[in-house]
């Protein structure tokens, strides 16, 4: 494992996508096993938010045990891997990410979801995922962690009243915030926080990149993308059309931010912006969406342990491949070109 003094900083941007977030778990496990980067900030939405807080929890625990930065980093990588494993093994034990609501795989229940809201199908707002999350993450310790080795976490949820994305971080980070970030409105009742109601952060930032730009020093961001951008076949069934609509919707905000980052980078290169006032971001990406396309959108609700483990292994492979190809690009040059997403 590399020595922390030599570690290049790297921010993480983690997309949401139901149980497909297990692929991100695999990516993170590979990065943590390698131990070659210092994570300054992590922005996550939905399943990406769960991965973000689980990873940061490991480093927060290590910071309580070790004052030396080198030891804290080494222990943090180990404890973060354990924290992520507990989270996803808990998800796999439950077996589904859509409890108490009509499942996409059942045509009859799927039709009922068009007529019944979660306020009727799940009036008590029961979601076993909250218990899994709270057992895996100590939010009290995470919120008050001040050690340099503990990444800043930014969780995005969509304010129902304003329609805008809201970032929860620092003292506002909580299980409620993460559950709000993962609250699909046709599946779960809106999550109330401080008098406001929130839906899934994917509508407004999947994930949000701007906190990493403005609230961290690091200019390198690794995007772990699990929503396919391109879809080569024309959807012609109701289910395929709905799946593609969801993919487009949950990528829209991300593409907008990537377009803005690319625009600023080009203006900086042309000398038309002052680099003292504008950050030249270096974007990198692991494209899990292309790997996950074979399983279909409906599999996002599938979370049996066998499937979760399969996605985990795919993610580890993706993570190792990225390390082999792009490790030395971090701190030097961007490897995600916007034309890759156009």
N, C-alpha and C positions, 0 to 999 in steps of 0.2 A: 504494500500500500504506500502511495506517495506521501512525502512529508508535507504537512499543512502549509509550511512557509513557502513552498513552491507551488501551491495549488492555485490554478487560475479560477477566478470567480465565474459562476454560471447561474443565470436565473432559469427557472422552469415555468412553462405555461402549459397547463394540463386541461385538455378538453373533457367535457362530460359526454356520456353516452351509455348510461345504464351499466349492465354487467360487462360491457366492452371495456369498461375502466380497468378490468383485470389485466388487459394487455398493458396498460400503463403501469400497473403494479410490476409486471415483468420487466419493463423498461427501467423503472426506478431501481429494482433489485439489482439489475446489471450495473447501473451507475454507482450504486452504493457499494456493491461488492468490489468494484474497481477502486473506489475511494479517491479518484483523481481530481475531483472538483469541489470547490467550496460553494455551497448554494446560498446566495445572499437573499433571494426572494423567490417565492412560489405563488403563482396566481392559478386558481383552480375554480372550476364550475361543476356543479352536480357531482358525478363520480370523481371528477378531477379535484374537487374541493375535498372530498373524503381522503383521496390519496395525499393531498397536500398537507392536511392536518395530521394524518398518521405519520408521514415522514418527519414533519417538524416536531411532533411529539417525541420521537426517538432522540432527536438532538437536544430537546429541552430536558429530557431525563438525564442524558449524558452530561449536560452542563451542570446539573445539580451534584453529580458525582465526581466531576473532574474540573479543576481550575486551570490546568495546563491546556492550552489550545490544541496542542498535538494530540494529547490523550482524549480530549473532548471530541475532537473530530473523529478519531478512530472508533471510539465507543459509540458516537452518534450514528455512524454508518451501520454498526452492528445492531443497535437498538431500533433504528428506523426500519431496518429489514424485518425485525421481529414484530414491530408495531403494524406494519403493512400486512404481514402474514396473518396476525390475529384478526385484523379487519376483514380480510377477504375470506378467511376460513369461517368467520362468523356469517358472512354473506352466503357462502356456500352451504352452511348448515341450515339456513332458512330456506334456500332453494329457489326463491323468486324475488324479483324487485318490484312486484305489483300486487302485494297482498291486499285482499279485501276489495279489489276493484276488478272490472272485466278485463280479462287477458286478451291480447291481440290474437293469440293462437286459437281462440275459441270463437267461431263465427257468430253463435247466438249471443254470447256475452259481449262480443264486440259491437253488435247492433244495439244492445241495451245501453252501451256507453254513450251512444248518440242521443239517448233520451233521458238518461239518469246521470246526475252529477255526483261527485264524491260526497257532497253534503247529504245525499240520499243513500248512496251505497256504503259509505263509511262515515256516518255522522259523528262518531267518537274520535275520528282522526287517528285511528290506530295504525302505527307504522313500526314494525319490529326492528327496522333498520336503525332507528334511534338508539335502541338498547345496544346493538352491535357497535355503533359508533362511540357511545359513551363508555363502553367497556374497553375500547381500544385506545381512546384518547383522553388524557387528563387536561381538560380545557383550562382549568384554573392555573396549572403549572405552565401551560403553553402561553397563556395571555400575559403572564408576568415574567416570562423568560427574557433576560436582557443580555445573555452571553452572545458574543460575536459569532459563535458557531451555529446559533439557532437561526434558521431562515425566517425572514418576515413572510407571513402568509396573508394572501389577499383572496377573499371569497366573494364571488359576485352573485347577487340575487336581483330579481326584477321587481321593483316597486309596482304593485298593481294599480295604485292610484295615479302615479305620474307616468308609468310606462318606461321609466328610466332604470338603468342598472345602478345598483348601489354596492359599494365595496365595504365589506366587513373585515377589519383587521385590528391588531392590537387588543385593547381591552374589550372591543365589540365582538371579538371572535368567540363563537359559542356553538353548541350543538344546534341551537335554533337557527343560527345563521347558515350552517352547513345543510340542515334539512330544508331551509328555505331555498337554497341554491339548487336543490334536487327536487323541488316541488312541481311536478307536472300537473297543471290545473285540471286536467280531465281525470287524474288519478287520485290526487290528494287535495284536501282543503288547504287554502292559502295559510301560510305560516305567519303568525302575528308577532312582531317584534317592536316594542316601544310604541304601540298604537298604530303601526303601519302594517299592511299585509303584503306578503311577497310570494312570487312564483319563481319558477326555475330561472336561473341566471342565464341559461342558454339563449333566451329571447333577447338579451341585451349585451352579453359578453361571454363568448364560449371559446376560450376564456378571455377575460379582459387583459389587454396588454399594457394599457396606460399606467397602471400602478407600478409596473416594473420599470417603466421609463422615468417616471417622476419621483418615485419614492425609494429607488435604489441607485447605487453608484455604478453597478455593473452594466455594461453595454451589450453583453451576449445573452441571448434568450434561446433556449431550446424548447421548441413547441412540440409537444406530443399530441398528435392529431389522430383522433379515432373516428371522426365523421368523414366519410368520403366526400371529396369535392367534385370529382368528375364521375359521371354515370354514362357509360358509352351506349347502353341500350335504351331506346325510348320506352318509358313506362306506359303500359297500355291496359293494365288492370287496375281496379279501384285500389287494391292494397299497394301495388307497386307505385301508383301515382301518389298515394298518401305518404309512403316511405320516402320518395324523392322530395316531396314538399317539405317533410321534416328535415331532411339533410340540408336542403337549401336554406331553410329558415334558421337552423342552428349553426350555419357557417357564415351567415350574412354579416354579422357584426365583426367577426374575426377578419374576413376579407377586407372590410372597410378599414380596419386598423392597419392591416398589412399594406394596403394601398397607400395610406398616409405615411407610414414608415418609409416605404420605397420612394415616395415623392420627396420627403425631407432628405433622404440619403442622396438622391440625385442632385438636389439643389446645393447641398454641402459640397459634393464633388465638383460642381460647376463654380464654386466660390460665391454663390448668390445668397448664402446664409452664413451668419457668424457662428463658428463652431463653439464659441464660448457660451452661446445661448441655446444651442440646439444639439441634442445628443445624436450621435451617429450610431444607430443600433446595428448590431450584427445578429441577424436572425438565422437560426438553424432549425431543422425539422426532422422528426421521425414520423413518417407517414404510415400510421397504423390503419388508416381508413381503407387503403387499397388491400391490405391483408385481411381486414375484417369483412370486406364486401361479400365474400363467399358465404357468410353466415346469414346475411339478410338483416334488415332493420328489426324484425320481430324478435330476433335472438337477444336483443338488448334486455329483454325481460326474463331471459333464461339465466339462472344462476346456480344450477346444480354444481356440486364440487368438481365433477369430472370436466364440465365445460369451463369452469373458472380456471382450473389447472391447465387446460389446453391453451387458453388465452394467455395465461401467465408465461408459459413456455415460449409461445410465439413472441411475446413482448421481450423476454430475455434475449432471444435471438436478434430481434430488431435493435435492442440496446447495444449488444455486443458488436453488431455490424456497424452501427453509427460510431462507436468508440474507435473501431479500427480505421474507419474512413476519415473521420472528421475531428478526432481528438485535438490535433495540432492546429486546426483552424480556429479554435476558440481563442479569442483575444487577438486574432490576426485578421480574419476576413469572414464575411457572411457566406453561408452556403445555401440559403434559401433565396432563390431569385423569384421575384414576384411573377415572372412569366410562367413559373411552375404552377401558379394558381389561377392563371387567366384563361 
